[in-house]
């Protein structure tokens, strides 16, 4: 039984890949599906619209600080349960780094 496992692990994905390829063959009559489509109308302009960098920066800042909050939430329970105040020192350093990062982004104008 153990000897058949590698063969099964290789053959099953190959068979599934071939079946999906054979089923999804596109014909020339399906070329309408590949044209750009806007709410039932022909497109008015190019789909390659320049994306504002400010939106991207706001999203990145949000993700960074959101993940940091998730990391910081269990820290009071950790300090209480471990009775270790070295954890508090590490947390203080992390919070100071977060505040410095926020001030840097604020001064660069990414938050406005």
NUVO-974163 format. One record per atom (N, C-alpha, C): x, y, z; residue in one letter. Coordinates in steps of 0.1 Angstrom, whole numbers, padded with zeros to 4 digits, always signed. Layout:
XYZA/...
END
This chain:
+0008-0012+0000X/+0000+0000+0000X/+0009+0013+0000X/+0019+0012+0008X/+0028+0024+0009X/+0035+0027-0004X/+0038+0016-0012X/+0044+0018-0025X/+0036+0025-0035X/+0023+0024-0034X/+0014+0031-0044X/+0011+0046-0041X/+0014+0050-0029X/+0012+0064-0025X/+0019+0074-0034X/+0032+0073-0037X/+0038+0083-0046X/+0031+0083-0060X/+0028+0071-0065X/+0021+0070-0078X/+0008+0077-0078X/+0000+0075-0067X/-0013+0082-0066X/-0011+0097-0065X/-0001+0101-0057X/+0001+0115-0055X/+0005+0122-0068X/+0011+0115-0078X/+0015+0121-0090X/+0004+0119-0101X/-0002+0108-0101X/-0012+0105-0112X/-0025+0113-0110X/-0030+0114-0098X/-0043+0121-0095X/-0043+0135-0100X/-0033+0143-0096X/-0032+0157-0101X/-0031+0158-0116X/-0023+0149-0122X/-0021+0149-0136X/-0034+0146-0143X/-0042+0136-0138X/-0055+0133-0144X/-0064+0145-0143X/-0065+0151-0131X/-0074+0162-0129X/-0070+0174-0138X/-0057+0176-0139X/-0052+0187-0148X/-0056+0185-0162X/-0055+0172-0167X/-0058+0169-0181X/-0073+0171-0183X/-0081+0166-0173X/-0096+0167-0174X/-0100+0182-0175X/-0095+0190-0166X/-0099+0204-0166X/-0094+0211-0179X/-0083+0207-0184X/-0079+0213-0197X/-0088+0208-0209X/-0092+0196-0209X/-0100+0190-0220X/-0114+0196-0219X/-0119+0198-0207X/-0133+0204-0205X/-0133+0219-0209X/-0123+0226-0206X/-0123+0241-0207X/-0117+0246-0220X/-0116+0238-0230X/-0111+0243-0243X/-0120+0254-0249X/-0114+0265-0253X/-0121+0276-0258X/-0122+0275-0273X/-0134+0278-0278X/-0135+0279-0293X/-0136+0293-0297X/-0135+0295-0310X/-0136+0309-0315X/-0149+0316-0313X/-0160+0308-0311X/-0173+0314-0308X/-0173+0320-0294X/-0164+0317-0285X/-0164+0322-0272X/-0155+0334-0270X/-0151+0340-0281X/-0142+0351-0281X/-0148+0364-0274X/-0162+0364-0274X/-0169+0375-0268X/-0166+0376-0253X/-0163+0364-0247X/-0161+0364-0233X/-0148+0370-0229X/-0139+0372-0238X/-0126+0378-0235X/-0125+0393-0238X/-0136+0399-0243X/-0136+0413-0245X/-0140+0420-0232X/-0134+0433-0230X/-0137+0440-0218X/-0152+0444-0218X/-0158+0444-0206X/-0172+0446-0205X/-0175+0455-0193X/-0183+0466-0196X/-0187+0475-0185X/-0202+0476-0185X/-0208+0469-0175X/-0222+0471-0173X/-0231+0470-0185X/-0227+0461-0195X/-0235+0459-0207X/-0232+0468-0218X/-0223+0478-0216X/-0219+0487-0226X/-0205+0485-0231X/-0201+0490-0242X/-0187+0489-0246X/-0179+0498-0237X/-0167+0495-0235X/-0159+0503-0226X/-0157+0517-0231X/-0156+0527-0222X/-0155+0541-0226X/-0140+0545-0227X/-0132+0539-0218X/-0118+0543-0218X/-0110+0531-0215X/-0097+0533-0214X/-0088+0522-0211X/-0090+0517-0197X/-0088+0504-0195X/-0089+0498-0182X/-0077+0500-0174X/-0067+0505-0180X/-0054+0508-0174X/-0054+0522-0168X/-0062+0524-0158X/-0062+0538-0152X/-0051+0539-0142X/-0044+0550-0141X/-0033+0551-0131X/-0039+0551-0117X/-0032+0544-0109X/-0037+0542-0095X/-0030+0551-0086X/-0037+0558-0077X/-0031+0568-0068X/-0023+0561-0058X/-0011+0566-0056X/-0002+0560-0046X/-0006+0562-0032X/-0014+0573-0030X/-0019+0576-0016X/-0028+0565-0011X/-0036+0559-0019X/-0045+0548-0015X/-0037+0536-0011X/-0026+0533-0019X/-0018+0522-0016X/-0011+0524-0002X/-0005+0536+0000X/+0002+0539+0013X/-0008+0538+0025X/-0020+0543+0023X/-0029+0542+0034X/-0032+0528+0037X/-0034+0519+0027X/-0037+0505+0030X/-0025+0498+0036X/-0013+0501+0032X/-0001+0495+0038X/+0000+0499+0053X/-0002+0512+0055X/-0001+0517+0069X/-0012+0510+0078X/-0024+0509+0072X/-0035+0503+0080X/-0031+0488+0083X/-0026+0481+0073X/-0022+0467+0075X/-0011+0466+0086X/-0001+0474+0085X/+0010+0473+0095X/+0005+0476+0109X/-0003+0486+0111X/-0007+0489+0124X/-0018+0480+0129X/-0026+0475+0120X/-0037+0465+0124X/-0030+0452+0128X/-0020+0448+0122X/-0013+0435+0126X/-0005+0438+0139X/+0000+0450+0141X/+0007+0452+0153X/-0003+0453+0165X/-0015+0457+0163X/-0025+0457+0174X/-0028+0443+0177X/-0029+0434+0167X/-0032+0420+0170X/-0021+0414+0178X/-0009+0418+0176X/+0003+0413+0183X/+0003+0418+0198X/-0001+0431+0199X/-0001+0437+0212X/-0012+0434+0222X/-0023+0429+0217X/-0035+0426+0225X/-0032+0416+0236X/-0026+0405+0233X/-0023+0395+0244X/-0012+0398+0253X/-0005+0409+0252X/+0007+0412+0260X/+0003+0414+0275X/-0007+0421+0279X/-0010+0422+0293X/-0012+0409+0300X/-0019+0400+0293X/-0022+0387+0299X/-0008+0379+0300X/+0001+0381+0291X/+0014+0374+0291X/+0022+0379+0303X/+0022+0392+0305X/+0029+0398+0316X/+0024+0393+0329X/+0011+0393+0331X/+0005+0388+0343X/+0007+0373+0346X/+0006+0365+0336X/+0008+0351+0338X/+0022+0347+0340X/+0031+0353+0333X/+0045+0349+0334X/+0053+0356+0346X/+0047+0367+0351X/+0053+0375+0362X/+0068+0379+0357X/+0069+0382+0345X/+0082+0385+0339X/+0081+0399+0334X/+0088+0408+0339X/+0088+0422+0335X/+0097+0425+0324X/+0105+0416+0320X/+0113+0418+0308X/+0105+0418+0295X/+0093+0412+0296X/+0084+0412+0285X/+0079+0427+0284X/+0076+0433+0295X/+0072+0447+0295X/+0082+0456+0288X/+0095+0453+0290X/+0105+0461+0284X/+0105+0460+0268X/+0103+0447+0264X/+0102+0444+0250X/+0090+0451+0244X/+0079+0451+0251X/+0067+0457+0246X/+0068+0472+0245X/+0075+0478+0255X/+0078+0492+0254X/+0086+0496+0242X/+0096+0488+0239X/+0104+0491+0227X/+0095+0489+0214X/+0087+0479+0214X/+0078+0478+0202X/+0069+0490+0201X/+0063+0494+0212X/+0053+0505+0211X/+0061+0518+0207X/+0073+0520+0212X/+0081+0532+0208X/+0084+0531+0193X/+0087+0520+0188X/+0090+0518+0174X/+0078+0521+0165X/+0066+0517+0170X/+0054+0519+0163X/+0051+0534+0163X/+0053+0541+0174X/+0050+0555+0174X/+0060+0563+0165X/+0072+0559+0165X/+0082+0565+0156X/+0078+0563+0142X/+0074+0551+0139X/+0070+0548+0125X/+0058+0557+0121X/+0048+0558+0130X/+0037+0566+0127X/+0041+0581+0125X/+0050+0586+0134X/+0054+0600+0132X/+0062+0602+0119X/+0070+0592+0115X/+0077+0593+0102X/+0067+0593+0091X/+0057+0585+0091X/+0047+0585+0080X/+0039+0598+0081X/+0036+0603+0092X/+0029+0615+0094X/+0037+0627+0088X/+0050+0628+0091X/+0058+0638+0086X/+0060+0638+0071X/+0061+0626+0066X/+0062+0624+0051X/+0049+0627+0044X/+0038+0629+0051X/+0025+0632+0045X/+0018+0621+0039X/+0021+0609+0043X/+0014+0597+0038X/+0000+0595+0044X/-0002+0601+0056X/-0015+0600+0063X/-0024+0611+0060X/-0020+0621+0051X/-0029+0632+0048X/-0036+0630+0035X/
END
